[in-house]
């Protein structure tokens, strides 16, 4: 008499079919699309050389969707924890390079253009040693050595002490590296010029937090549940893969979607009537950039005769509901995470515009921060 299928058996088979027939092929397709766009200017600011290894690691992790017995699932947990440590370290490395490159470019711009930055002032350590700490080839080698060291410690504990302590070390490592990753994301989120990277990191960290919680629960399940029935095997198989698929599609499909929004930025041409025109002021738009993402100089004659000049960056919106050139006078726009942009415009009193920007330290600092964001995410520098 054949054995009746339980709910766990049905869920395991359904998840296996979904993984191999839908999610895995779709993930391969997105990886291929991301690889083809790795030289695109929008992708370059995200360090694709560090993003692609993360995506490949996640694919390697999600290939193992079959769990036939408890001993296999126990080995798989250790393997997945090692992969999770690798992913977190790669994310940390990517955060470091994004942060250090931006700070280095900002420091160099201030040093070259602002008189208050003199050679007497001592730059931060990572700026002095940027040729070393900002070298992706060097940092990836250091990270590889650290990962191998942690894996060796885990294997040694597994052989000479016990599997419990080996997985405990991996769990502690994932917790510590995940906490540092959260702090890094918070630090980058305070740098409002890194808004595009901020959203991707925010969603990625949410996925990693979910994965950490799931592995903690599975750690308890493996050590305190004596019999691994089919329903438990389903949770062991499916749950760890879900946050990884989420992280994968955030780092590939979501980024490519933002790239498509960037490519659809509205062109603002000279001598075109601006919708902000009214009876009380006359707005003249003069573009001095030929790309779709333009820097715009706007001159306004107000009702009282006072002349105002505004330097504005025409950057893409985070969601299609926002105009590509939308600005809020003196305030900030919000994205779907309710996090504030930097204002897209700089208001200052002037008759000539850019020449007075160069004379005014505060105006130039603000303009330089916008210019750094503009160039950094378009891969111009």
C-alpha positions as CSV (number, residue, x, y, z in Angstrom):
1,X,0.0,0.0,0.0
2,X,1.4,3.3,-1.1
3,X,2.1,5.9,1.5
4,X,-0.2,8.9,1.5
5,X,1.5,12.3,0.8
6,X,1.5,14.6,3.7
7,X,1.2,18.4,3.6
8,X,5.0,18.7,4.0
9,X,5.6,16.4,1.0
10,X,3.3,18.5,-1.2
11,X,4.9,21.8,0.0
12,X,8.4,20.4,-0.6
13,X,7.6,19.3,-4.2
14,X,5.8,22.5,-4.9
15,X,8.7,24.6,-3.7
16,X,11.2,22.5,-5.7
17,X,9.2,23.0,-8.8
18,X,8.8,26.8,-8.2
19,X,12.5,27.1,-7.5
20,X,13.7,25.2,-10.6
21,X,11.0,26.2,-13.1
22,X,10.4,29.9,-12.2
23,X,12.7,31.5,-9.7
24,X,16.0,30.1,-10.7
25,X,15.6,30.7,-14.5
26,X,14.4,34.2,-13.7
27,X,17.4,34.8,-11.5
28,X,19.7,33.6,-14.3
29,X,18.0,36.0,-16.7
30,X,18.4,39.0,-14.3
31,X,22.1,38.0,-13.7
32,X,22.7,38.0,-17.4
33,X,21.0,41.4,-17.8
34,X,23.0,42.9,-15.0
35,X,26.3,41.5,-16.5
36,X,25.5,43.1,-19.8
37,X,24.9,46.4,-18.1
38,X,28.0,46.3,-15.9
39,X,29.8,49.1,-17.9
40,X,26.7,51.3,-17.9
41,X,27.3,54.7,-16.2
42,X,24.5,54.2,-13.7
43,X,25.7,50.7,-12.7
44,X,29.4,51.8,-12.4
45,X,28.7,53.8,-9.2
46,X,27.5,50.6,-7.5
47,X,30.8,48.8,-7.9
48,X,29.4,45.9,-10.1
49,X,32.8,44.1,-9.7
50,X,31.7,43.5,-6.1
51,X,27.9,43.1,-6.8
52,X,28.2,40.3,-9.3
53,X,30.1,37.9,-6.9
54,X,27.3,38.5,-4.4
55,X,24.7,37.4,-7.1
56,X,26.8,34.4,-8.1
57,X,27.1,33.3,-4.4
58,X,23.4,33.6,-4.0
59,X,22.8,31.5,-7.1
60,X,25.2,28.8,-5.8
61,X,23.4,28.8,-2.5
62,X,19.9,28.4,-4.0
63,X,20.9,25.5,-6.3
64,X,20.7,23.2,-3.3
65,X,17.0,23.0,-2.9
66,X,16.7,19.3,-2.4
67,X,16.8,18.0,1.2
68,X,16.4,14.2,1.5
69,X,17.4,13.5,5.1
70,X,18.3,15.2,8.4
71,X,22.0,14.6,8.0
72,X,22.0,16.4,4.6
73,X,20.0,19.3,6.0
74,X,22.5,19.7,8.9
75,X,25.4,19.9,6.5
76,X,23.4,22.3,4.3
77,X,22.8,24.6,7.3
78,X,26.6,24.9,7.8
79,X,27.2,25.5,4.1
80,X,24.5,28.1,4.0
81,X,25.8,29.9,7.1
82,X,29.2,30.0,5.4
83,X,27.6,31.5,2.3
84,X,25.7,34.0,4.4
85,X,29.0,35.1,6.1
86,X,30.5,35.5,2.6
87,X,27.5,37.6,1.3
88,X,27.6,39.9,4.4
89,X,31.3,40.4,4.0
90,X,30.9,41.2,0.3
91,X,28.1,43.7,1.2
92,X,30.3,45.3,3.8
93,X,33.2,45.6,1.4
94,X,30.9,47.2,-1.2
95,X,29.6,49.7,1.4
96,X,33.2,50.5,2.3
97,X,34.2,51.3,-1.2
98,X,31.1,53.4,-1.9
99,X,31.6,55.4,1.3
100,X,35.4,55.8,0.9
101,X,35.3,56.8,-2.8
102,X,32.7,59.4,-2.1
103,X,34.5,60.9,0.8
104,X,37.8,60.8,-1.1
105,X,36.3,62.7,-4.1
106,X,34.6,65.2,-1.8
107,X,37.8,65.8,0.1
108,X,39.9,66.3,-3.1
109,X,37.3,68.7,-4.5
110,X,37.3,70.8,-1.4
111,X,41.1,70.7,-1.2
112,X,41.5,71.9,-4.7
113,X,38.8,74.6,-4.8
114,X,38.4,75.9,-1.2
115,X,41.0,78.1,0.4
116,X,40.1,77.0,3.9
117,X,41.5,73.5,3.1
118,X,45.3,73.9,3.4
119,X,48.1,71.5,3.1
120,X,48.7,71.9,6.9
121,X,45.4,70.1,7.7
122,X,45.8,66.3,8.1
123,X,43.3,64.4,6.0
124,X,41.6,61.3,7.4
125,X,43.7,58.1,7.4
126,X,41.7,56.3,4.8
127,X,42.1,59.3,2.5
128,X,45.9,59.3,3.0
129,X,46.0,55.6,2.2
130,X,43.2,55.6,-0.4
131,X,45.5,54.0,-3.0
132,X,45.6,51.0,-0.7
133,X,42.3,50.9,1.1
134,X,40.4,52.0,-2.0
135,X,41.9,49.3,-4.2
136,X,39.2,46.7,-4.8
137,X,41.8,44.1,-5.7
138,X,43.6,44.5,-2.3
139,X,40.5,44.6,-0.2
140,X,38.9,41.6,-1.9
141,X,42.0,39.6,-1.1
142,X,41.9,40.6,2.5
143,X,38.3,39.8,2.7
144,X,38.9,36.3,1.2
145,X,41.6,35.6,3.8
146,X,39.2,36.6,6.6
147,X,36.5,34.3,5.2
148,X,38.8,31.4,4.8
149,X,40.1,31.9,8.4
150,X,36.5,31.9,9.8
151,X,35.6,28.8,7.8
152,X,38.8,27.0,9.0
153,X,37.9,27.8,12.6
154,X,34.4,26.4,12.0
155,X,35.7,23.2,10.4
156,X,38.2,22.7,13.2
157,X,35.5,23.0,15.8
158,X,33.2,20.6,13.8
159,X,36.0,18.0,13.7
160,X,37.4,18.2,17.2
161,X,34.6,19.7,19.3
162,X,31.2,19.3,17.8
163,X,28.9,20.6,15.0
164,X,26.9,22.6,17.6
165,X,29.9,24.9,18.4
166,X,30.9,25.1,14.7
167,X,27.5,26.5,13.7
168,X,27.4,28.7,16.8
169,X,30.6,30.4,15.6
170,X,29.1,30.9,12.2
171,X,25.9,32.3,13.8
172,X,27.9,34.7,16.0
173,X,29.9,35.8,12.9
174,X,26.8,36.5,10.9
175,X,25.2,38.4,13.8
176,X,28.3,40.6,14.3
177,X,28.9,41.3,10.6
178,X,25.1,41.9,10.1
179,X,25.2,44.5,12.9
180,X,28.2,46.2,11.3
181,X,26.4,46.2,8.0
182,X,23.4,47.9,9.7
183,X,25.7,50.6,11.1
184,X,27.3,51.0,7.7
185,X,23.9,51.4,6.0
186,X,22.9,54.0,8.7
187,X,26.1,55.9,8.1
188,X,25.6,56.0,4.3
189,X,21.9,56.9,4.8
190,X,23.0,60.1,6.6
191,X,24.9,61.1,3.5
192,X,21.9,62.3,1.6
193,X,23.9,62.6,-1.7
194,X,24.0,58.7,-1.8
195,X,20.3,58.4,-2.0
196,X,20.3,55.8,-4.8
197,X,22.7,53.4,-3.0
198,X,20.8,54.0,0.2
199,X,17.6,52.5,-1.0
200,X,19.2,49.4,-2.4
201,X,21.2,48.9,0.8
202,X,18.1,49.4,2.9
203,X,16.2,46.7,1.1
204,X,19.2,44.4,1.0
205,X,19.7,44.7,4.8
206,X,16.1,43.9,5.4
207,X,16.5,40.7,3.5
208,X,19.7,39.8,5.5
209,X,17.9,40.5,8.8
210,X,15.1,38.1,7.8
211,X,17.7,35.5,6.8
212,X,19.5,35.9,10.2
213,X,16.2,35.3,12.0
214,X,15.4,32.3,9.9
215,X,18.8,30.7,10.5
216,X,18.5,31.3,14.2
217,X,15.1,29.4,14.2
218,X,16.6,26.6,12.1
219,X,19.5,26.4,14.5
220,X,17.0,25.8,17.4
221,X,15.0,23.3,15.2
222,X,18.1,21.2,14.4
223,X,19.3,21.0,18.0
224,X,16.0,20.5,19.9
225,X,13.7,18.6,17.4
226,X,14.6,15.0,17.3
227,X,12.5,13.9,14.4
228,X,12.7,15.8,11.1
229,X,9.3,15.2,9.4
230,X,8.4,16.3,5.9
231,X,6.9,19.6,7.1
232,X,10.1,20.5,8.9
233,X,12.1,19.6,5.8
234,X,10.0,22.0,3.8
235,X,10.9,24.9,6.2
236,X,14.6,23.9,6.1
237,X,14.4,23.9,2.3
238,X,12.2,26.9,1.5
239,X,12.6,29.5,4.2
240,X,16.4,30.1,3.9
241,X,16.0,30.7,0.2
242,X,13.3,33.3,0.3
243,X,15.4,36.2,1.7
244,X,18.3,35.3,-0.6
245,X,16.0,35.5,-3.6
246,X,14.7,38.9,-2.3
247,X,18.3,40.2,-2.0
248,X,19.1,38.8,-5.5
249,X,16.3,40.6,-7.2
250,X,16.9,43.8,-5.2
251,X,20.5,43.8,-6.4
252,X,19.6,43.0,-10.0
253,X,16.0,43.6,-11.2
254,X,15.4,46.6,-8.9
255,X,18.7,48.3,-9.8
256,X,18.0,47.8,-13.5
257,X,14.5,49.3,-13.0
258,X,16.1,52.4,-11.5
259,X,18.5,52.5,-14.4
260,X,15.6,52.5,-16.8
261,X,14.0,55.5,-14.9
262,X,17.3,57.3,-15.1
263,X,17.4,56.8,-18.9
264,X,13.9,58.3,-19.1
265,X,15.0,61.6,-17.5
266,X,13.2,64.5,-19.2
267,X,15.2,66.8,-21.4
268,X,15.0,70.5,-20.6
269,X,15.9,72.5,-23.7
270,X,16.9,76.2,-24.0
271,X,14.1,78.7,-24.8
272,X,11.4,76.4,-23.7
273,X,8.6,77.9,-21.6
274,X,9.0,76.6,-18.0
275,X,5.7,75.5,-16.3
276,X,6.7,77.5,-13.2
277,X,6.4,80.8,-15.1
278,X,3.8,83.2,-13.7
279,X,2.8,86.9,-14.0
280,X,5.1,87.9,-11.2
281,X,8.3,86.4,-12.3
282,X,10.1,85.5,-15.5
283,X,12.1,82.3,-15.6
284,X,14.8,81.8,-18.2
285,X,16.4,78.4,-18.5
286,X,19.9,78.0,-19.9
287,X,21.3,74.5,-20.1
288,X,25.0,73.9,-20.1
289,X,25.1,70.1,-20.3
290,X,24.3,67.9,-23.3
291,X,23.3,64.7,-21.5
292,X,19.9,63.6,-20.4
293,X,20.8,64.4,-16.8
294,X,21.5,68.0,-17.0
295,X,22.8,70.8,-14.8
296,X,20.4,73.7,-15.3
297,X,21.1,77.4,-14.5
298,X,17.8,79.3,-13.8
299,X,17.5,83.1,-13.5
300,X,14.5,84.7,-12.0
301,X,13.3,88.3,-12.0
302,X,11.0,88.5,-9.0
303,X,8.2,91.0,-8.5
304,X,10.3,93.3,-6.3
305,X,13.0,93.5,-8.9
306,X,15.4,91.3,-6.9
307,X,17.3,88.9,-9.2
308,X,17.8,85.4,-8.1
309,X,19.9,82.6,-9.7
310,X,19.4,78.9,-9.1
311,X,21.7,76.0,-9.9
312,X,19.6,72.9,-10.4
313,X,20.4,69.3,-11.2
314,X,17.9,67.5,-13.4
315,X,18.1,64.0,-11.9
316,X,15.6,61.1,-12.2
317,X,12.8,60.4,-9.8
318,X,12.7,57.4,-7.6
319,X,9.2,56.5,-8.6
320,X,7.4,57.2,-11.9
321,X,4.8,59.4,-10.1
322,X,7.5,62.1,-9.7
323,X,8.5,64.4,-12.5
324,X,12.1,63.8,-13.5
325,X,12.9,67.5,-12.9
326,X,10.7,68.0,-9.9
327,X,12.0,70.3,-7.2
328,X,10.4,71.7,-4.1
329,X,11.3,75.2,-3.3
330,X,13.5,75.2,-0.2
331,X,12.3,71.8,0.9
332,X,13.0,68.2,0.1
333,X,11.2,65.5,-2.0
334,X,10.5,62.1,-0.5
335,X,11.0,58.7,-2.0
336,X,8.9,55.6,-1.2
337,X,10.9,54.8,1.9
338,X,10.0,58.3,3.3
339,X,13.6,59.3,3.3
340,X,14.5,62.8,2.2
341,X,16.4,63.8,-0.9
342,X,18.8,66.7,-0.8
343,X,17.1,69.7,-2.3
344,X,17.6,69.6,-6.0
345,X,18.2,73.3,-6.2
346,X,20.5,75.9,-4.6
347,X,19.1,79.4,-4.1
348,X,21.5,82.4,-3.8
349,X,21.5,86.1,-4.7
350,X,23.6,86.8,-7.7
351,X,23.7,88.7,-11.0
352,X,26.0,86.3,-13.0
353,X,25.3,82.9,-11.6
354,X,28.2,80.4,-11.7
355,X,30.9,83.0,-11.3
356,X,29.4,84.1,-8.0
357,X,29.0,80.4,-7.0
358,X,32.8,80.1,-7.2
359,X,33.2,83.2,-5.0
360,X,30.9,82.0,-2.3
361,X,32.2,79.2,-0.1
362,X,28.9,78.0,1.2
363,X,27.2,78.1,-2.2
364,X,30.2,76.3,-3.8
365,X,30.2,73.6,-1.1
366,X,26.5,72.9,-1.7
367,X,27.0,72.9,-5.5
368,X,30.0,70.6,-5.2
369,X,28.1,68.1,-3.1
370,X,25.4,68.0,-5.8
371,X,28.0,67.8,-8.5
372,X,29.8,64.9,-6.8
373,X,26.5,63.0,-6.6
374,X,25.8,63.7,-10.2
375,X,29.2,62.6,-11.4
376,X,29.6,59.7,-8.9
377,X,26.4,57.9,-9.9
378,X,26.8,58.5,-13.6
379,X,30.3,57.1,-13.5
380,X,31.9,60.3,-14.7
381,X,34.6,60.2,-12.0
